[in-house]
Amino acid sequence: MKTPIYFFKWVLFSLIAVSVLFAACEKGEPITGDSKLKVVNECDVSIKIYFDGTKLGSINSDDSETWSVPSGTHTIKGTCSFSQDYEGTHKFYAGKTTTIRLELSKNGKSNLIVSP
């Protein structure tokens, strides 16, 4: 019994669609605005940063990254593979940079925290 060509086209289309969706999930979404978010990663591992649930990007250990973001009150989330996530609400003002420093807590627990 021959397999119809439509089946192969469907399989090929499905594989391409899944690949595109997977690649889109790994990249940061373009967010722009009139203020800036600077995140300083003071951890020994890379972290991923989310802005209102949308991934902005990743930051290598002992590095920082700055993004243009809209002003207002927004939720920032930092994640790394073996610690509790950090999530907090921050205010962003037009023309200003809000800086967040993330580190692993020193109390024996693996928690991402905002350092003073």
C-alpha positions in Angstrom: 0.0 0.0 0.0 1.4 3.4 -1.0 1.4 6.3 1.4 -0.3 9.3 -0.1 2.0 12.3 -0.8 -0.3 14.4 1.4 0.8 12.5 4.4 4.5 13.4 3.7 3.6 17.0 3.1 1.6 17.1 6.4 4.5 15.6 8.3 7.0 18.0 6.8 4.7 21.0 7.5 4.3 19.8 11.1 8.0 19.5 11.7 8.7 22.9 10.3 5.9 24.5 12.4 7.1 22.9 15.6 10.7 24.0 14.8 9.6 27.6 14.2 7.5 27.7 17.4 10.3 26.2 19.5 12.8 28.7 18.2 10.4 31.6 18.9 10.0 30.4 22.5 13.8 30.4 23.1 14.4 33.9 21.8 13.4 37.1 23.6 10.4 39.0 22.4 11.0 42.5 21.2 9.7 44.9 23.8 10.4 48.6 23.5 9.5 51.6 25.5 10.5 55.0 27.0 12.3 53.7 30.0 15.1 51.1 30.7 15.5 47.9 32.7 19.1 47.0 33.7 19.6 43.6 35.3 22.9 42.7 36.9 23.5 39.0 37.3 25.7 38.4 40.4 25.1 34.6 40.2 27.6 31.9 39.2 25.1 30.8 36.5 23.2 32.4 33.7 19.6 33.6 34.3 16.6 34.2 32.1 14.7 37.5 32.5 10.9 37.9 31.9 9.0 41.2 31.6 5.3 40.8 32.3 5.6 37.1 31.4 7.5 37.7 28.1 11.1 36.5 27.9 13.5 39.4 27.3 16.6 37.3 27.2 19.4 35.6 29.2 22.3 37.1 31.1 25.5 35.2 31.6 27.0 34.9 35.1 28.6 38.1 36.5 27.3 40.1 33.5 24.5 42.7 33.0 22.0 43.5 30.3 19.9 46.6 29.6 16.5 46.6 27.7 14.2 49.4 26.6 10.8 48.8 28.3 7.6 50.8 28.6 7.1 53.0 31.7 4.6 52.0 34.3 4.3 49.2 36.9 5.5 45.8 35.6 6.4 42.4 36.9 10.0 41.2 36.5 10.9 37.5 36.8 14.4 36.0 36.9 14.9 32.2 36.6 17.8 29.8 36.7 17.9 26.1 36.4 18.5 25.1 40.1 17.0 27.8 42.3 13.7 29.3 43.3 12.7 32.1 40.8 12.7 35.8 41.7 9.6 37.7 40.9 8.8 41.3 41.8 6.8 44.3 40.8 8.8 47.4 39.8 7.9 50.9 38.7 9.5 52.3 35.5 9.7 56.0 34.7 10.1 57.6 31.3 13.7 58.5 30.6 15.0 56.6 33.7 16.8 53.3 34.2 15.6 50.9 36.8 18.5 48.6 38.0 17.9 45.2 39.5 20.7 43.1 40.9 20.0 39.4 41.3 22.1 37.0 43.4 21.7 33.6 45.0 20.7 34.0 48.7 23.4 33.3 51.2 21.1 31.6 53.8 21.8 28.1 52.4 18.8 28.1 50.2 18.9 28.3 46.4 16.8 31.4 45.9 17.3 34.3 43.4 17.0 37.5 45.4 17.4 41.2 44.8 20.6 42.4 46.3 20.7 45.7 48.1 
